[in-house]
Amino acid sequence: MLELRSITAGYARNAPVVRDVSLTVASGESVGLLGPSGCGKSTLARVAALLHRPDSGTLLLDGEPVRRWRHRAPREKRTAFGVVFQQARLSADPRLALTDLIAEPLRATGRGAEVPGRIAELAPTVGLTPDLLTRRPHEVSDGQLQRACLARALALRPRLLVCDEMTAMLDASTAAALVAAVEDYRAATGAALLAVGHDRALLGRWCDRTVQWDSLA
Amino acid sequence: MTCDAPAPAAAPERTEWRSHGPRRRSTRALRVRTSAVLVAATVLAVLLVPPLVQLDQQAVDLAAKLRPPSWAHPFGTDDVGRDLLLRCVYGLRVSLLVGVAAALTATVVGTAVGAAAGALGGWADRALMRVVDTFSSVPHLLLGIFIVAMFRPGVWPVVISVALTHWLSTARIVRAEVLSLRSRPYIDAAVSGGASRWRVTVRHLLPAVLPQAALAAVLMVPHAMWHESALSFLGLGLPTHTASLGTLIQTARGSLLAGQWWPTLFPGLFLIVPTLAIAGLAGAWRERINPRHRSELML
Protein backbone atom coordinates (compact mmCIF):
# COMPACT_ATOMS: atom_id res chain seq x y z
CA MET A 1 0.00 0.00 0.00
CA LEU A 2 2.78 2.42 0.98
CA GLU A 3 6.18 2.16 -0.56
CA LEU A 4 9.11 4.47 0.18
CA ARG A 5 11.97 4.13 -2.30
CA SER A 6 15.41 5.54 -1.51
CA ILE A 7 14.07 8.55 0.38
CA THR A 8 16.50 11.31 1.33
CA ALA A 9 15.02 14.03 3.51
CA GLY A 10 16.07 16.70 5.97
CA TYR A 11 15.49 20.26 7.14
CA ALA A 12 18.56 21.98 5.70
CA ARG A 13 20.17 21.68 2.30
CA ASN A 14 23.24 19.44 2.20
CA ALA A 15 22.47 18.02 5.64
CA PRO A 16 19.91 15.24 5.17
CA VAL A 17 18.57 13.54 8.27
CA VAL A 18 17.33 10.53 6.34
CA ARG A 19 19.64 9.13 3.65
CA ASP A 20 18.52 6.75 0.95
CA VAL A 21 15.97 4.80 3.00
CA SER A 22 13.47 2.31 1.56
CA LEU A 23 10.50 0.82 3.39
CA THR A 24 7.30 -0.93 2.37
CA VAL A 25 4.05 -1.29 4.31
CA ALA A 26 1.61 -3.72 2.71
CA SER A 27 -2.16 -3.32 2.96
CA GLY A 28 -3.38 -4.30 6.42
CA GLU A 29 0.16 -4.99 7.63
CA SER A 30 1.66 -3.57 10.80
CA VAL A 31 5.30 -2.57 10.62
CA GLY A 32 7.40 -1.53 13.58
CA LEU A 33 10.34 0.75 12.85
CA LEU A 34 13.06 0.53 15.48
CA GLY A 35 15.94 2.92 15.81
CA PRO A 36 17.94 4.95 18.30
CA SER A 37 16.99 8.54 19.18
CA GLY A 38 17.81 11.14 16.57
CA CYS A 39 18.36 8.72 13.72
CA GLY A 40 15.61 10.24 11.56
CA LYS A 41 12.68 7.91 12.29
CA SER A 42 10.27 10.76 12.96
CA THR A 43 11.34 12.57 9.80
CA LEU A 44 10.71 9.40 7.80
CA ALA A 45 7.30 9.08 9.48
CA ARG A 46 6.49 12.68 8.48
CA VAL A 47 7.56 11.97 4.90
CA ALA A 48 5.41 8.83 4.88
CA ALA A 49 2.37 10.79 6.12
CA LEU A 50 2.88 13.40 3.34
CA LEU A 51 3.81 16.06 5.91
CA HIS A 52 7.40 16.65 4.83
CA ARG A 53 8.67 16.85 1.28
CA PRO A 54 11.70 14.62 0.76
CA ASP A 55 14.73 15.96 -1.10
CA SER A 56 14.85 12.90 -3.33
CA GLY A 57 13.31 9.46 -3.65
CA THR A 58 9.86 8.19 -4.54
CA LEU A 59 6.78 7.58 -2.41
CA LEU A 60 4.19 5.23 -3.88
CA LEU A 61 0.70 5.22 -2.38
CA ASP A 62 -1.41 2.34 -3.75
CA GLY A 63 1.13 2.01 -6.56
CA GLU A 64 0.86 5.64 -7.64
CA PRO A 65 3.78 8.02 -7.10
CA VAL A 66 3.02 10.99 -4.84
CA ARG A 67 4.39 14.28 -6.14
CA ARG A 68 2.91 16.81 -3.76
CA TRP A 69 3.22 17.17 0.00
CA ARG A 70 1.41 18.96 2.84
CA HIS A 71 -1.33 21.33 1.62
CA ARG A 72 -0.51 20.64 -2.00
CA ALA A 73 -1.24 16.95 -1.62
CA PRO A 74 -4.83 16.09 -2.60
CA ARG A 75 -7.03 15.94 0.48
CA GLU A 76 -8.06 12.30 -0.01
CA LYS A 77 -4.39 11.26 -0.06
CA ARG A 78 -3.53 13.31 3.04
CA THR A 79 -6.47 11.96 4.99
CA ALA A 80 -5.64 8.36 4.07
CA PHE A 81 -3.10 8.68 6.91
CA GLY A 82 -3.90 9.07 10.57
CA VAL A 83 -0.92 10.45 12.49
CA VAL A 84 -0.27 10.31 16.23
CA PHE A 85 2.78 12.19 17.46
CA GLN A 86 5.05 11.61 20.41
CA GLN A 87 4.22 14.73 22.40
CA ALA A 88 0.47 15.05 22.84
CA ARG A 89 0.95 18.46 24.47
CA LEU A 90 2.51 19.92 21.33
CA SER A 91 0.21 18.19 18.89
CA ALA A 92 -3.00 19.60 20.39
CA ASP A 93 -4.15 23.14 19.69
CA PRO A 94 -4.28 24.61 23.23
CA ARG A 95 -7.42 26.58 22.44
CA LEU A 96 -9.65 23.66 21.48
CA ALA A 97 -11.66 21.52 23.91
CA LEU A 98 -11.07 17.81 23.44
CA THR A 99 -14.38 17.40 21.56
CA ASP A 100 -13.37 20.08 19.08
CA LEU A 101 -9.89 18.60 18.86
CA ILE A 102 -11.31 15.22 17.86
CA ALA A 103 -13.95 16.77 15.59
CA GLU A 104 -11.46 19.05 13.82
CA PRO A 105 -10.64 16.67 10.91
CA LEU A 106 -14.36 16.05 10.30
CA ARG A 107 -15.11 19.79 10.28
CA ALA A 108 -12.07 20.53 8.11
CA THR A 109 -13.29 18.08 5.48
CA GLY A 110 -16.85 19.44 5.49
CA ARG A 111 -18.37 16.57 7.45
CA GLY A 112 -19.43 18.58 10.49
CA ALA A 113 -22.83 16.87 10.53
CA GLU A 114 -21.20 13.57 11.49
CA VAL A 115 -19.45 15.07 14.53
CA PRO A 116 -21.80 14.06 17.39
CA GLY A 117 -22.18 10.49 16.15
CA ARG A 118 -18.46 10.00 15.52
CA ILE A 119 -17.49 11.49 18.91
CA ALA A 120 -19.93 9.17 20.67
CA GLU A 121 -18.34 6.28 18.78
CA LEU A 122 -14.68 7.27 19.28
CA ALA A 123 -14.62 8.46 22.90
CA PRO A 124 -15.31 5.02 24.45
CA THR A 125 -12.88 3.24 22.10
CA VAL A 126 -9.99 5.40 23.30
CA GLY A 127 -11.28 5.52 26.88
CA LEU A 128 -12.37 9.16 27.21
CA THR A 129 -15.27 9.92 29.53
CA PRO A 130 -17.82 12.63 28.64
CA ASP A 131 -16.60 15.00 31.38
CA LEU A 132 -13.10 14.97 29.87
CA LEU A 133 -14.39 15.89 26.43
CA THR A 134 -15.38 19.39 27.47
CA ARG A 135 -11.96 20.17 28.96
CA ARG A 136 -9.15 21.92 27.18
CA PRO A 137 -5.68 20.39 26.77
CA HIS A 138 -4.16 22.09 29.82
CA GLU A 139 -6.90 20.60 32.00
CA VAL A 140 -6.12 16.96 31.22
CA SER A 141 -3.11 14.72 31.72
CA ASP A 142 -0.65 13.71 29.00
CA GLY A 143 -2.19 10.26 28.76
CA GLN A 144 -5.73 11.62 28.42
CA LEU A 145 -4.56 14.09 25.81
CA GLN A 146 -2.82 11.37 23.84
CA ARG A 147 -6.07 9.38 23.89
CA ALA A 148 -7.80 12.40 22.33
CA CYS A 149 -5.01 12.70 19.75
CA LEU A 150 -5.50 9.04 18.81
CA ALA A 151 -9.26 9.64 18.50
CA ARG A 152 -8.51 12.60 16.23
CA ALA A 153 -6.26 10.42 14.07
CA LEU A 154 -9.04 7.82 13.79
CA ALA A 155 -11.81 10.36 13.11
CA LEU A 156 -11.55 10.16 9.31
CA ARG A 157 -11.13 6.34 9.29
CA PRO A 158 -7.61 6.35 7.81
CA ARG A 159 -6.28 3.41 5.83
CA LEU A 160 -2.84 3.73 7.38
CA LEU A 161 -1.97 4.80 10.90
CA VAL A 162 1.39 6.40 11.55
CA CYS A 163 2.22 6.25 15.26
CA ASP A 164 5.38 8.24 15.88
CA GLU A 165 6.55 7.09 19.35
CA MET A 166 2.91 7.30 20.42
CA THR A 167 3.50 5.68 23.80
CA ALA A 168 6.96 7.02 24.64
CA MET A 169 5.73 9.60 27.17
CA LEU A 170 3.06 7.40 28.76
CA ASP A 171 2.84 4.95 31.62
CA ALA A 172 2.48 1.28 30.89
CA SER A 173 -1.27 0.99 31.43
CA THR A 174 -2.11 3.97 29.20
CA ALA A 175 0.31 2.66 26.58
CA ALA A 176 -1.41 -0.72 26.66
CA ALA A 177 -4.86 0.91 26.37
CA LEU A 178 -3.80 2.99 23.39
CA VAL A 179 -2.18 0.03 21.61
CA ALA A 180 -5.36 -1.98 22.25
CA ALA A 181 -7.46 0.86 20.78
CA VAL A 182 -5.26 0.92 17.66
CA GLU A 183 -5.48 -2.86 17.31
CA ASP A 184 -9.30 -2.80 17.73
CA TYR A 185 -9.53 -0.22 14.99
CA ARG A 186 -7.24 -2.25 12.72
CA ALA A 187 -9.18 -5.43 13.37
CA ALA A 188 -12.41 -3.64 12.46
CA THR A 189 -11.18 -1.83 9.35
CA GLY A 190 -8.09 -3.68 8.13
CA ALA A 191 -5.98 -0.54 8.24
CA ALA A 192 -2.21 -0.77 7.98
CA LEU A 193 0.13 0.54 10.70
CA LEU A 194 3.55 2.11 10.74
CA ALA A 195 4.66 2.27 14.39
CA VAL A 196 7.88 4.14 15.07
CA GLY A 197 9.73 3.73 18.33
CA HIS A 198 12.75 2.46 20.18
CA ASP A 199 11.01 0.05 22.53
CA ARG A 200 11.92 -3.31 21.03
CA ALA A 201 9.70 -5.32 23.39
CA LEU A 202 6.61 -3.21 22.69
CA LEU A 203 6.99 -3.08 18.91
CA GLY A 204 7.90 -6.77 18.81
CA ARG A 205 4.61 -7.71 20.46
CA TRP A 206 2.53 -5.09 18.68
CA CYS A 207 3.60 -5.43 15.04
CA ASP A 208 3.59 -8.19 12.41
CA ARG A 209 7.21 -7.42 11.67
CA THR A 210 9.79 -5.00 12.97
CA VAL A 211 12.61 -3.47 11.00
CA GLN A 212 15.84 -2.00 12.28
CA TRP A 213 16.68 1.50 11.08
CA ASP A 214 20.18 0.36 10.05
CA SER A 215 18.77 -2.33 7.76
CA LEU A 216 16.74 0.19 5.73
CA ALA A 217 19.49 2.22 4.11
CA MET B 1 1.64 13.28 69.66
CA THR B 2 -1.21 15.71 70.15
CA CYS B 3 -2.60 18.05 67.58
CA ASP B 4 -3.05 20.95 69.98
CA ALA B 5 -2.24 24.57 69.22
CA PRO B 6 -2.63 25.45 65.57
CA ALA B 7 0.44 26.76 63.83
CA PRO B 8 1.01 30.36 64.90
CA ALA B 9 -0.17 32.86 62.30
CA ALA B 10 3.26 34.35 62.03
CA ALA B 11 4.40 37.00 59.59
CA PRO B 12 4.33 35.66 56.02
CA GLU B 13 7.47 33.72 55.29
CA ARG B 14 9.90 35.11 52.79
CA THR B 15 10.76 32.24 50.54
CA GLU B 16 13.85 32.13 48.40
CA TRP B 17 12.08 31.75 45.08
CA ARG B 18 9.82 34.78 45.48
CA SER B 19 12.25 37.25 44.05
CA HIS B 20 10.01 40.29 43.55
CA GLY B 21 8.37 40.54 46.94
CA PRO B 22 5.18 42.31 47.91
CA ARG B 23 6.46 45.83 47.39
CA ARG B 24 7.12 45.31 43.70
CA ARG B 25 3.68 43.79 43.27
CA SER B 26 1.92 46.64 45.05
CA THR B 27 3.56 49.29 42.86
CA ARG B 28 2.57 47.29 39.82
CA ALA B 29 -1.03 47.09 41.04
CA LEU B 30 -1.00 50.81 41.75
CA ARG B 31 0.28 51.51 38.26
CA VAL B 32 -2.38 49.32 36.69
CA ARG B 33 -5.16 50.85 38.78
CA THR B 34 -4.08 54.43 38.12
CA SER B 35 -3.79 53.71 34.41
CA ALA B 36 -7.21 52.03 34.34
CA VAL B 37 -8.84 54.96 36.15
CA LEU B 38 -7.22 57.48 33.80
CA VAL B 39 -8.18 55.54 30.67
CA ALA B 40 -11.74 55.14 31.97
CA ALA B 41 -11.91 58.88 32.78
CA THR B 42 -10.65 59.75 29.31
CA VAL B 43 -13.13 57.48 27.56
CA LEU B 44 -16.04 58.66 29.74
CA ALA B 45 -15.14 62.34 29.24
CA VAL B 46 -14.93 61.88 25.50
CA LEU B 47 -18.17 59.92 25.27
CA LEU B 48 -20.33 61.70 27.85
CA VAL B 49 -19.29 65.36 28.03
CA PRO B 50 -20.35 66.46 24.52
CA PRO B 51 -23.92 65.03 24.67
CA LEU B 52 -24.49 65.89 28.35
CA VAL B 53 -23.03 69.36 28.62
CA GLN B 54 -24.59 70.78 25.45
CA LEU B 55 -22.21 73.73 25.39
CA ASP B 56 -20.92 75.14 22.13
CA GLN B 57 -17.18 74.54 21.97
CA GLN B 58 -16.97 77.05 19.11
CA ALA B 59 -18.69 79.88 21.10
CA VAL B 60 -16.46 82.91 20.63
CA ASP B 61 -16.27 85.59 23.32
CA LEU B 62 -13.72 88.16 22.25
CA ALA B 63 -14.21 90.13 25.47
CA ALA B 64 -12.82 87.15 27.43
CA LYS B 65 -9.92 86.18 25.19
CA LEU B 66 -6.76 84.62 26.64
CA ARG B 67 -8.02 84.58 30.20
CA PRO B 68 -5.87 82.51 32.58
CA PRO B 69 -7.47 79.56 34.40
CA SER B 70 -10.31 80.60 36.72
CA TRP B 71 -13.51 79.10 38.17
CA ALA B 72 -15.51 80.13 35.13
CA HIS B 73 -12.90 78.69 32.74
CA PRO B 74 -10.81 76.08 34.61
CA PHE B 75 -8.32 75.77 31.74
CA GLY B 76 -8.58 79.44 30.68
CA THR B 77 -9.66 80.68 27.27
CA ASP B 78 -7.94 80.79 23.89
CA ASP B 79 -7.16 83.73 21.63
CA VAL B 80 -10.79 84.21 20.58
CA GLY B 81 -12.26 83.56 24.03
CA ARG B 82 -13.34 79.92 23.56
CA ASP B 83 -13.37 77.79 26.73
CA LEU B 84 -10.24 75.61 26.65
CA LEU B 85 -11.55 72.82 28.85
CA LEU B 86 -14.39 72.20 26.42
CA ARG B 87 -12.06 72.56 23.44
CA CYS B 88 -9.64 70.07 24.99
CA VAL B 89 -12.38 67.48 25.55
CA TYR B 90 -13.61 67.90 21.97
CA GLY B 91 -10.02 67.81 20.74
CA LEU B 92 -9.32 64.65 22.69
CA ARG B 93 -12.45 63.14 21.17
CA VAL B 94 -11.18 63.76 17.66
CA SER B 95 -7.62 62.68 18.48
CA LEU B 96 -8.83 59.50 20.17
CA LEU B 97 -11.12 58.71 17.24
CA VAL B 98 -8.21 59.14 14.84
CA GLY B 99 -5.95 57.10 17.12
CA VAL B 100 -8.35 54.17 17.53
CA ALA B 101 -9.44 54.12 13.88
CA ALA B 102 -5.85 54.30 12.62
CA ALA B 103 -4.62 51.67 15.09
CA LEU B 104 -7.44 49.28 14.16
CA THR B 105 -6.90 49.74 10.43
CA ALA B 106 -3.14 49.35 10.77
CA THR B 107 -3.56 46.20 12.88
CA VAL B 108 -6.01 44.61 10.45
CA VAL B 109 -3.74 45.37 7.48
CA GLY B 110 -0.60 44.30 9.36
CA THR B 111 -2.16 41.08 10.65
CA ALA B 112 -3.48 40.18 7.21
CA VAL B 113 -0.13 40.80 5.51
CA GLY B 114 1.91 39.12 8.28
CA ALA B 115 -0.35 36.07 8.43
CA ALA B 116 -0.38 35.74 4.64
CA ALA B 117 3.42 35.99 4.48
CA GLY B 118 3.95 33.53 7.33
CA ALA B 119 1.33 31.01 6.28
CA LEU B 120 2.12 31.00 2.55
CA GLY B 121 5.90 31.10 2.87
CA GLY B 122 8.13 30.84 -0.19
CA TRP B 123 8.05 33.59 -2.82
CA ALA B 124 4.84 35.15 -1.42
CA ASP B 125 6.58 35.63 1.93
CA ARG B 126 9.66 37.12 0.27
CA ALA B 127 7.61 39.47 -1.92
CA LEU B 128 5.41 40.71 0.95
CA MET B 129 8.38 41.24 3.24
CA ARG B 130 10.20 43.25 0.55
CA VAL B 131 7.11 45.50 0.37
CA VAL B 132 7.33 45.92 4.16
CA ASP B 133 11.05 46.72 3.88
CA THR B 134 10.36 49.26 1.15
CA PHE B 135 7.74 51.04 3.25
CA SER B 136 10.05 50.95 6.30
CA SER B 137 12.95 52.48 4.38
CA VAL B 138 11.06 55.78 3.99
CA PRO B 139 10.77 57.91 7.17
CA HIS B 140 7.18 57.33 8.18
CA LEU B 141 6.32 60.91 9.06
CA LEU B 142 7.47 61.94 5.58
CA LEU B 143 5.38 59.22 3.96
CA GLY B 144 2.44 60.20 6.17
CA ILE B 145 2.75 63.84 5.06
CA PHE B 146 2.86 62.70 1.44
CA ILE B 147 -0.33 60.65 1.84
CA VAL B 148 -2.18 63.40 3.72
CA ALA B 149 -1.18 65.95 1.09
CA MET B 150 -3.03 63.97 -1.58
CA PHE B 151 -6.40 64.58 0.06
CA ARG B 152 -8.51 67.49 1.27
CA PRO B 153 -7.86 68.11 5.02
CA GLY B 154 -10.14 66.01 7.21
CA VAL B 155 -10.28 63.19 9.71
CA TRP B 156 -10.20 60.23 7.31
CA PRO B 157 -7.11 61.27 5.31
CA VAL B 158 -5.24 61.48 8.63
CA VAL B 159 -6.52 58.03 9.63
CA ILE B 160 -5.43 56.59 6.28
CA SER B 161 -2.06 58.30 6.48
CA VAL B 162 -1.31 57.03 9.98
CA ALA B 163 -2.67 53.53 9.26
CA LEU B 164 -0.72 53.10 6.04
CA THR B 165 2.55 54.02 7.74
CA HIS B 166 2.05 51.91 10.87
CA TRP B 167 1.02 48.42 9.80
CA LEU B 168 4.64 47.39 9.20
CA SER B 169 5.64 46.46 12.74
CA THR B 170 2.41 44.48 13.26
CA ALA B 171 3.05 42.61 10.02
CA ARG B 172 6.55 41.71 11.22
CA ILE B 173 5.33 40.59 14.67
CA VAL B 174 2.51 38.48 13.23
CA ARG B 175 4.73 36.91 10.56
CA ALA B 176 7.37 35.94 13.13
CA GLU B 177 4.73 34.36 15.40
CA VAL B 178 3.12 32.50 12.52
CA LEU B 179 6.49 31.18 11.34
CA SER B 180 7.29 29.83 14.79
CA LEU B 181 3.84 28.21 15.12
CA ARG B 182 3.79 26.75 11.62
CA SER B 183 6.27 24.01 12.45
CA ARG B 184 4.39 22.83 15.57
CA PRO B 185 3.06 19.27 15.51
CA TYR B 186 -0.53 20.46 15.95
CA ILE B 187 -0.31 22.20 12.59
CA ASP B 188 1.01 18.93 11.11
CA ALA B 189 -1.96 17.16 12.68
CA ALA B 190 -4.35 19.69 11.12
CA VAL B 191 -2.74 19.25 7.68
CA SER B 192 -2.99 15.50 8.03
CA GLY B 193 -6.63 15.91 9.05
CA GLY B 194 -7.36 17.49 5.67
CA ALA B 195 -7.46 21.16 6.71
CA SER B 196 -6.95 23.65 3.91
CA ARG B 197 -4.30 26.34 4.13
CA TRP B 198 -7.06 28.89 4.84
CA ARG B 199 -8.51 26.78 7.64
CA VAL B 200 -5.11 26.22 9.25
CA THR B 201 -4.50 29.98 9.18
CA VAL B 202 -7.90 31.06 10.45
CA ARG B 203 -8.56 28.29 12.94
CA HIS B 204 -5.10 27.58 14.36
CA LEU B 205 -2.60 30.30 13.51
CA LEU B 206 -4.56 33.57 13.80
CA PRO B 207 -6.16 32.83 17.20
CA ALA B 208 -2.66 32.15 18.52
CA VAL B 209 -1.22 35.47 17.31
CA LEU B 210 -4.27 37.56 18.19
CA PRO B 211 -3.12 38.51 21.72
CA GLN B 212 0.15 39.89 20.31
CA ALA B 213 -1.67 41.72 17.52
CA ALA B 214 -4.20 43.18 19.97
CA LEU B 215 -1.39 44.37 22.24
CA ALA B 216 0.32 46.01 19.26
CA ALA B 217 -3.00 47.69 18.41
CA VAL B 218 -3.45 49.09 21.92
CA LEU B 219 0.11 50.40 22.02
CA MET B 220 -0.47 51.99 18.64
CA VAL B 221 -3.44 54.10 19.79
CA PRO B 222 -1.33 56.72 21.64
CA HIS B 223 1.30 56.60 18.93
CA ALA B 224 -1.36 57.33 16.31
CA MET B 225 -2.70 60.18 18.47
CA TRP B 226 0.76 61.71 18.54
CA HIS B 227 1.01 61.33 14.79
CA GLU B 228 -2.30 63.05 14.29
CA SER B 229 -1.12 65.87 16.56
CA ALA B 230 2.16 66.12 14.67
CA LEU B 231 0.40 66.31 11.31
CA SER B 232 -2.11 68.87 12.62
CA PHE B 233 0.67 70.86 14.27
CA LEU B 234 2.42 71.04 10.90
CA GLY B 235 -0.85 72.34 9.46
CA LEU B 236 -1.33 69.25 7.29
CA GLY B 237 -3.76 67.22 9.33
CA LEU B 238 -7.12 68.47 10.42
CA PRO B 239 -8.52 71.87 9.37
CA THR B 240 -7.84 74.48 12.08
CA HIS B 241 -11.51 74.96 13.02
CA THR B 242 -11.77 71.26 14.01
CA ALA B 243 -10.53 71.03 17.58
CA SER B 244 -7.95 68.30 17.90
CA LEU B 245 -5.06 68.26 20.35
CA GLY B 246 -2.67 69.00 17.49
CA THR B 247 -4.65 71.96 16.12
CA LEU B 248 -5.12 73.35 19.65
CA ILE B 249 -1.38 73.31 20.30
CA GLN B 250 -0.68 74.74 16.87
CA THR B 251 -3.03 77.73 17.27
CA ALA B 252 -1.69 78.35 20.78
CA ARG B 253 1.91 78.49 19.62
CA GLY B 254 1.89 82.27 19.16
CA SER B 255 0.47 83.09 22.58
CA LEU B 256 3.06 80.91 24.31
CA LEU B 257 5.76 83.41 23.35
CA ALA B 258 3.63 86.18 24.87
CA GLY B 259 3.66 84.38 28.22
CA GLN B 260 0.22 82.70 27.99
CA TRP B 261 1.11 79.14 28.95
CA TRP B 262 -2.33 77.61 29.43
CA PRO B 263 -3.45 77.20 25.79
CA THR B 264 -0.47 74.91 25.10
CA LEU B 265 -0.07 73.23 28.50
CA PHE B 266 -3.58 71.75 28.83
CA PRO B 267 -3.85 70.21 25.33
CA GLY B 268 -0.32 68.89 25.90
CA LEU B 269 -1.38 67.26 29.16
CA PHE B 270 -4.43 65.80 27.43
CA LEU B 271 -2.04 64.18 25.00
CA ILE B 272 0.50 62.96 27.55
CA VAL B 273 -1.78 61.61 30.29
CA PRO B 274 -3.84 59.19 28.13
CA THR B 275 -0.62 58.07 26.42
CA LEU B 276 0.99 57.15 29.73
CA ALA B 277 -2.21 55.53 30.99
CA ILE B 278 -2.64 53.37 27.89
CA ALA B 279 1.07 52.46 27.96
CA GLY B 280 0.73 51.48 31.65
CA LEU B 281 -2.21 49.18 30.96
CA ALA B 282 -0.59 47.69 27.87
CA GLY B 283 2.61 47.07 29.85
CA ALA B 284 0.71 45.09 32.45
CA TRP B 285 -1.05 43.16 29.72
CA ARG B 286 2.25 42.41 28.01
CA GLU B 287 3.58 40.97 31.25
CA ARG B 288 0.53 38.74 31.41
CA ILE B 289 0.78 37.36 27.90
CA ASN B 290 4.57 37.15 27.95
CA PRO B 291 5.23 33.99 25.90
CA ARG B 292 7.70 32.63 28.46
CA HIS B 293 5.18 33.05 31.23
CA ARG B 294 2.47 31.48 29.09
CA SER B 295 4.55 28.49 28.17
CA GLU B 296 5.23 27.91 31.86
CA LEU B 297 1.50 27.85 32.43
CA MET B 298 0.85 25.52 29.55
CA LEU B 299 3.56 22.93 29.98
HADDOCK unambig.tbl for C-alpha pairs under 7 A between the chains (distance, minus, plus):
assign (segid A and resid 51 and name CA) (segid B and resid 188 and name CA) 6.56 0.50 0.50
assign (segid A and resid 70 and name CA) (segid B and resid 191 and name CA) 6.38 0.50 0.50
assign (segid A and resid 71 and name CA) (segid B and resid 191 and name CA) 6.56 0.50 0.50
assign (segid A and resid 71 and name CA) (segid B and resid 196 and name CA) 6.50 0.50 0.50
assign (segid A and resid 71 and name CA) (segid B and resid 197 and name CA) 6.35 0.50 0.50
assign (segid A and resid 75 and name CA) (segid B and resid 194 and name CA) 5.43 0.50 0.50
assign (segid A and resid 78 and name CA) (segid B and resid 192 and name CA) 5.48 0.50 0.50
assign (segid A and resid 78 and name CA) (segid B and resid 194 and name CA) 6.26 0.50 0.50
assign (segid A and resid 79 and name CA) (segid B and resid 192 and name CA) 5.82 0.50 0.50
assign (segid A and resid 79 and name CA) (segid B and resid 193 and name CA) 5.67 0.50 0.50
assign (segid A and resid 79 and name CA) (segid B and resid 194 and name CA) 5.64 0.50 0.50
assign (segid A and resid 81 and name CA) (segid B and resid 192 and name CA) 6.92 0.50 0.50
assign (segid A and resid 82 and name CA) (segid B and resid 192 and name CA) 6.98 0.50 0.50
assign (segid A and resid 83 and name CA) (segid B and resid 189 and name CA) 6.80 0.50 0.50
assign (segid A and resid 90 and name CA) (segid B and resid 184 and name CA) 6.72 0.50 0.50
assign (segid A and resid 90 and name CA) (segid B and resid 185 and name CA) 5.88 0.50 0.50
assign (segid A and resid 90 and name CA) (segid B and resid 186 and name CA) 6.20 0.50 0.50
assign (segid A and resid 91 and name CA) (segid B and resid 185 and name CA) 4.55 0.50 0.50
assign (segid A and resid 91 and name CA) (segid B and resid 186 and name CA) 3.79 0.50 0.50
assign (segid A and resid 91 and name CA) (segid B and resid 189 and name CA) 6.66 0.50 0.50
assign (segid A and resid 92 and name CA) (segid B and resid 186 and name CA) 5.15 0.50 0.50
assign (segid A and resid 93 and name CA) (segid B and resid 186 and name CA) 5.86 0.50 0.50
assign (segid A and resid 105 and name CA) (segid B and resid 190 and name CA) 6.98 0.50 0.50
assign (segid A and resid 105 and name CA) (segid B and resid 193 and name CA) 4.48 0.50 0.50
assign (segid A and resid 105 and name CA) (segid B and resid 194 and name CA) 6.23 0.50 0.50
assign (segid A and resid 105 and name CA) (segid B and resid 195 and name CA) 6.92 0.50 0.50
assign (segid A and resid 108 and name CA) (segid B and resid 194 and name CA) 6.11 0.50 0.50
assign (segid A and resid 108 and name CA) (segid B and resid 195 and name CA) 4.86 0.50 0.50
assign (segid A and resid 109 and name CA) (segid B and resid 194 and name CA) 5.96 0.50 0.50
assign (segid A and resid 109 and name CA) (segid B and resid 195 and name CA) 6.71 0.50 0.50
assign (segid A and resid 138 and name CA) (segid B and resid 298 and name CA) 6.08 0.50 0.50
